[in-house]
């Protein structure tokens, strides 16, 4: 466990600064190959502010642009910039001070030789001290960064203006160095309204697609709009169109969404609606699905073999991780309760994804597209099954990397017919009642864990999510969350990664290959993940419908479902 004693001091120092107190920003948005936007918001009731932005490749004296007048929300677009070029800038805000920063424009869209790196992090809410520790870790990242991707839940309540003051106070040093993209989280939304977040980050709608060099960044959302398979929402139509046609020159496609397809938090089962799109995402060549929502770090392969990363360790109170275990519909390679972030490095066709802790340590790593040092050229080179691979799966070799693919489920938009089938599918992940629910023509599994808490008294006696951490449990939105009283909690060393591991020097070991199960025993330290013992492969059944359990469906619905299951494949995107 690492306790960052300076984190609270840094927060207090930043909050107490005479220059910029209660000022949001300045921060950078909407970066492209020819422009970037500089934004700030002055405190309500102060009559707005004016300012001037100065920038240049060598010095800030090369260009300047003043605001057009006083306003609470200021936005200054710097255009006419050169692609893939670094700039320095200075923002003079009248009455608030001077702020220095820098940024790099995007490579030309479709540039096959594009080289850039970015950080994925999220769930920063509710703990300024822990958020500050993650910000400091990103600032210390030795790899030059091009932008930041936040996967949502930046604040506790995005519709409460005061919550944003803390976020910007902590993040200001980072946000004037790296342009920011934001995937909306559930804490930014009230019902279907997220107008405060829209204003702050110049977001038109909750989903978008951006071409950055040779990569397409697709931001999706299930907090505001739906992803229903048979729906006709704006986002469904957007996603169908986006997946149907790859932009010219794009080699890599990344998806960013707050709630991912899977969950290793007890009582959660992941985002069903996103799971129904996994076949289409994989068919369209999506490289990695990034998400947050659950406050821990995890990576693995989806049912179709697409790599996924869950990282909600951006500062919010940490959750218990259920540990490395076998599941019937995805493969977990690494997972533990930890603060940190994911670093993504793109070098032409090659992509490296590194999960880092607060000290910059590598806790998990994978790469693909490396033709010079391929992990595989055929599936037969991938070796024995992964230790926690879904039963009945098989290796595939895609982009010179091994990926484990689960048995084909037939592509049906039906996940269950009975509660018993859901008990098999969710296994020990569901600590409550596994139930099969229906919505229109869709049947899917949910874990009805009831209300975890109604008050903080319901959380008393729980074991801290990180061993040795001292603090208190509090009830937040019916979920027990742990707040450390001794600064910031973190592990001293990472839990073993059951996939490709970097060598001791921090560089990937080119010949390491997938870590395979030499027998039936998990790694000696696997039981320490998140304080929970790993689940034996025999505990989580490989799936299938048990018994009848028909009582929950009337006869006509059951007969229609059988016909649908037998004759109809999922229709979305076809």
N, C-alpha and C positions, 0 to 999 in steps of 0.2 A: 504494500500500500504506500502511495506517495501522498504526502500532505503538503500542498503548496501554501506555505504560510504567508507568502507575499501577495497572494491573490486578493485578499480582502483589503490589504493596504493599497494595492493598485486601483481597486475599484473606488475606494474612498478618495484617493488622489485625483482620479479622473473626474469623479462627481463634484469635487470641491473646487475644481479649476475655475478661476474667475472668468477666463476666456472660454466661452462655449458652454457654460453651465446652463442646463435645460435646453441647449441647442441640439437638434437632431442633425447629425452630419458635420461637415459635408460628406457625401458618399457618391459612388460612381455606379451608373446604370447604363443599360442599353448599348454596350460596347459592340462595335462592328469593325469592319476593316477600314472604315473611313471616318468614324465618329465615336463619341462617348458623351454621356450626359452627366453633368455635375449638379447635384441636388442638395438642398438643405431646407430645414424647417425651423423657423424661430418660434419662441414660446408664444402660446396663445395669450392675447391680451396685451402684447407688447407693440402692436401696430405694425408688425412685419419688419423686414430688414431689406437692405440693399447690399450689393457687393460686386466684386470684380474677380474674374478668373483669369489668371495668366499662365501660359504654358509654352513649351517648346521642346525640341529634341535635345538641345544642348543646355539652354537656359530658359528661364521663365520670361525673359524679356522679348522673346520672339513674337508672341501673340498675346492679345488681351481681349476680354469681352465683358462688359459690365451688364448688370441686370437692367431691365427696362424701367423698373420702378420698385417701390416698396411692396412686399408681399410676405405672408406667412410661409407660403410654400414657394421656393425659388428653384427654377430649373434652367440651367444654362447648357445648351448643346454646343459641343466643340466639334465642328465638322471640317471637311477638307483635309483630313489626316491621311498619312501614308499607312499602308497595310503592314502588319507584323513589325511595328515600330514602337520603341519605348519613348515615353515622354515624361518630363517633369512638370509639375504644376503647383501653383500657389493660389489659394482661395482667401481673399481678403473680405471679411464680412463686417460691415460697419457696426460697431458697438459690441462685437463678439470676438474679434481677433483675427489672426492670420493662421492658416492651416496649410502645411506643405504635404504633398503626396506625389504619386507617380502612377503610371498605367502603361499597358502595352495594348495596341490595337490588335484585332483579330487578323489572322492570315487571310489572304484572298479566298473567297469561297471556292471550294473544289481544288485547292492547292494540294496535290498528291504528296508533296514533300513537307507538308506542314509539321512544325514541331511546337508543341505547347504543353502546358501542364495546368491542372486546376485542382482545387480542393472541394470535396463534397462533405458537408457536415450539416447538422440540424438539431432540433429540439434543444433550444438554448434557454427556454423559459424557466422561471421560478427560482433560479439560483444564480445571482450575479457573480458570486465568488467562483463557482465552477465554470460558468461561461467565460469569465476572465482568464481562467487557467487554459481553456481551449484556445481562446484568442491568442494568448501569449505563445502557445505551442505552434500555432499556424504562422505567427509572425517570425518564429525561429526556424521555420521550414527552410532547409538549405536549397531546395529546388526552386528556381525562379518560377513564379506563378503568373498565369494570364488572367484568371478570374476565379470567383467563388460560386459554388452552387449550394444554396441552402434548401434542405428538403422539408422545411416547414416547422411550425410551432416555435417561432422566434420569441413569442411572448405568451403570457398566460391567457390574456384575453385581447385579441387583436382589435376589438371594437372599443376598448378602453384606451383613450389617448395617453393617459399617464403611464401605462405599461411600456409604451415605446420609448419613453425617456431613458429607462434603465438599459434597454437593449442598445441604444445608440451611444450612451455614455461608455459602456463597456467596449463596444465594437468599433468605435470611431477610428482608432489607429489602424485597424485592418481595412475598413471600408473606404479609406482614402488611398489605399495602395492597390486594391483589387476590385474591379467591377463585379457587381453582384447580380446573380439570377436567383429567383425565389419560387419554389414550388409550394403552394398554399397548404398549410396544415389545418387540422380541425380547430386548433385554438385561435386561428385567425378568423374563424367564421362564426357568425351568430345566425343560426338557421341556414339561409342561403346568402346572407349579406356579409360582404367583406370589403365594404367601401373605404374604410380607413386604410387597410392594407393596399387597396387599389391605388389610392391617392399617393401614399408614401412611396410605392415602388413603381408607379406608372404602369400598372397592370390593367390591360383592357379586359381580359377574360382569364379564367383560371387555368387555361391550357394554352400551349403555344409550341411552335417549332422554330428553331434557329439553326442556320448553317454556320458553323464556326470552323473555317479552314476545310479539312476533309472529314469533319464530323457533323452529324445532325443531333441537336439537343432537343429532345421531345419532353416537355413538361406536361404531366397529366394530373388529374385531380378528381377525387370522389367525395370531397367535402361540399362542393358547390354544385357540380354537374354530375350526371350519371355516366356509367360505362356499361349499361345494360346491353346484353348481347342482342336482344331483339328490339332494342330501343331506337329512337330516331332523334336523340338529343343532338345539340350542336357539337358536343365533344365526340360522340360516337361517329358522326359524319366526318368530323375533322380527322379522327384517328384512322378511319377507313381510307380516306384520301391520302393521308400522310404515309401509310404503310404500303399503299398501292403503287407508289412511284418514288423511287429514290432520287433525291436531288443530284444534279450533275456533279461528278467529282467526289461524292461522299463515299468514303470507305468504312466509316464507323457510325453506328447509330446507338445512342444512349437514351434510356428512358429514366426520368426522375419523377418520383411521386411520393407523397407523404406516407401513405399506408401501402406497404408492400404485399406481395401475394401470400406470404407465410409469416408466422409469428412463433417465437420461442418464449413468450410470456404466458404463464399459466392463465387459462381462461380466455385466451385469444386464439383465433385460428387464421388470421390473415385476411386479406381483402379478396373475397370470393369473386367479385366482378373483374378484378384484374387477372385472377387465375384463369377465367374463361377466355382471356385474350392471349394467353401464353403461346398457344400454337401459332397464332397470327404474328405475334411479335417475333417468334423464332423464325418463321417462314420468311419474314421481311428482313431478316438479317440483323436484328437488334443484338448488340454485343453484350451489354450489361444493363440490368435493371437496378437502379439505386433507390433506396427508400429510407425512411426514418420511423417515427411514431413510437417504436419500442426502444426504450432507453438502454441500449447495450450495443455491442458490435457483433456482427455475424456475416459470414459469406458462405456461398454454396452454389449448387446448380439447381435450376428449376426442373419441373417434370420433363420438359423438352430438352434440358441440357444447357439452357441459357444461364450464364453466370448471374448471380444476384448478390447485392450487398445491402445489408440493413445496418445503418449507423445512426442511432439516436443518442449518441454520447457527446452532444455538444454543450452540455452544462446542466440540463434538466435533472431532477432527482432520478437516480438510477433504478432500474428494475432487475429483479432476479432473472437470470437466463437459465432455461431448463437443462442446458448442457448438451454436449455432443451426443447424438442418438440417431437411431434409424427411424425414418418416416416412410410411409408408402408412396408419397407423391413428390418428394424433393430430397436432395442430398446436402446435408450440412457438413461443411469442411472445417469451419472454425466458428466459435462463438463463446463470448464471455461478457460479463458485466464490466464495462470499462468506458472511460472518457477518451475522446480522441477524434480522429477524422480520417477520411480516405483521400489519398493522393492519387490522381490519375495523370499519367504521362503518355502523350501521344507523339510518336515519331514516325510519320508516314504511315505505313501499314502496321507498325508495332504499337501495342498498347500495354502499359504496365499499371497495375492497380496495387497500391500499398496501403494497408491499414496501419496507422501509427498511433502510439500512445502519447502521453503528455510530455515525455522526455525525448520524443522523436524516435523512439524505439519501434522497430518493425514487429508487428504482432501477427500479420498475415500478409500474403503476397500471391499474386498470380499474374500471368502475362499471356498474350496471344498475338499472332501475326508476325512473329519473329522468324522470318525465313532464314536468317543467318544462323540461328541456333534453335531450330524447331524442337518442340517437345515430342512431336510425332509427325509422321507423314501419312500414317494409316492407323485405324483403330486398333489393329493387332499389336501395335507397338506400345499401347498404354498399360499393358500388364494386367495384374489381378484386380478384382473389383475394389473400390475404395472402402475404407473401414466402415463407414456409415452410409454406404450407398443404398438406395431403395432396392428392395428385393426384386429380382427378375430383370433388372436394368442391364444396360450394355454401354460400352464406351463408344464414342464417336470422336473423330479427329476433325476439328474445325479450326481454321485459321492457325494451323500448326500447333494447336493445343488440345489436350485431352479433356473431354466433357462427358459426364455420366448422365445417360438418358434413362428415365423410368419407363416401365411398360406402357404402351399406348393404351389410353383409356377409351379409344374409339372416336374421340373428338366430339362427344356429345355434350350438350349444354345441360347435362343432368349430373349432379354429383352424388345423389342418393335417392332412395325411395323410402328408407326406414331409418328410425333413430338408431337401430343397431348398426346399420352401415356407417353412420356417422361416428359411433363409438369406436368402430374399427379404424376409420380413417384418422380421427383425431387422437386416438389412443390416450396416453398419459398426459398429453398436452392439455387436454380438457379436464380440469379439476372439478367441474360442475356436471351439468347434464348435457350430453351431446344430443342435438335435435336436428331433424331434417325439416327445413322450411321450404316453402314455395312462394314464388313471386311470378305471376303470369305462367309462362311455360317453363320456368326454371325451378329446379330443386337443388338446394345447396345446404351444406352443413354449417351449423352455428354451435358455439359452446355457450350455453346458458349458465354462467357462473354466478348468477344473481348479482346483487350489489356487494362488492368487496368490502365496502365500509360506508357507514352513514355519518360517522364522526371519527375523530382521531383515536378515541378510546377503543374502537374496533381493531386498530392496528397495533396496539400495545402487545409486546412479547414476540413480535416477529424478529427473525434473525436479520442482521444488516446484509444488504446485497453484496457488499464487499467485505470479506473477513477482516476483522480488526478495526472496522470503521466505527467511530463513536458518533452518535447523533440521535435523532428522534424520528419516529414515523408520524406522518400526518395524512389525513384523508383529503385528497384533492380530486374533485369530480368523480367521487365514488371509487377511487383507486388509492390504495395505500402507497405513499411515496416517502422515501427516506431522505432526510435533510441532515448532512453531517454537521456536527458542532465543532469539529476540530479542523476546519478549513475545507480541503478538497480530498476526496477519497479516490484512490486508484491502486491498481495492482503493482507489486514490485517487478514482476516478470510476466510475460505473456504465457497463456496456456498454449500447449502444443497445437500447431496447425496441422490438420490431417490432410493437407494438400501439398502443393509445391512450396517449399520453404526457401527463404534466402539463406545465404551462408553467413558465417559468423561475422564477416566483414561488412554485412549490410547489403551486399549485392546478391542478386538471384543466383542460385546454383543451377547452371544451365542443364546439368545432367541429373538433377535431383529426381525429376519425374513425380508422378503422384505417389503419395504415401499410401501403402496398401496394408491391409490387415494380415499380419503374419500368422494369426491364429484366430481365436475367438475373444481374446481379451483386449479391452480398450487401453490407451496409454495410461501409464501409472498415475499421471496427474489429472486425467480427464474428470475424475470425480470432484475436483475442486472448482470446476467451472461454475461461476456464479453461486457457489455454495451448494450446488445441487449435484447429486450423483447422476451419472449418465444412465440413460434408459437402455436396458438390454434389448438387442434386436428382436428377441422373442416376445417382449412386452407389447410392442406396437405391431398389431397384425398387418399383413400386407394389403388389407382392404377386402372388398367384396361385400355383397349383400347377404346378411344373415337372416335366416328364418323368414317369416312373412312380415310381421310387424305392420300389417296393412291397416290396422285400426285407425291410423291417423289419416288415411285417404279413403274417400268414398269409392265405390266400385267403378263408376264411370271415369273418375280421374285416374284410377290405377290402370284401367284398360287403355286409356288414351296415352298414358305415360309409357306403357309397354310398347304400344305401336310406334310412338315417337322414338323410343330408344332403339327399336329394331330397324326402323326404316329411314329415319331422318338424321342427317348430320347437322351440326351447328351451322347456321346460315350466315352469321355475320361475316362480313368481309369477303364473301364468296362472289 
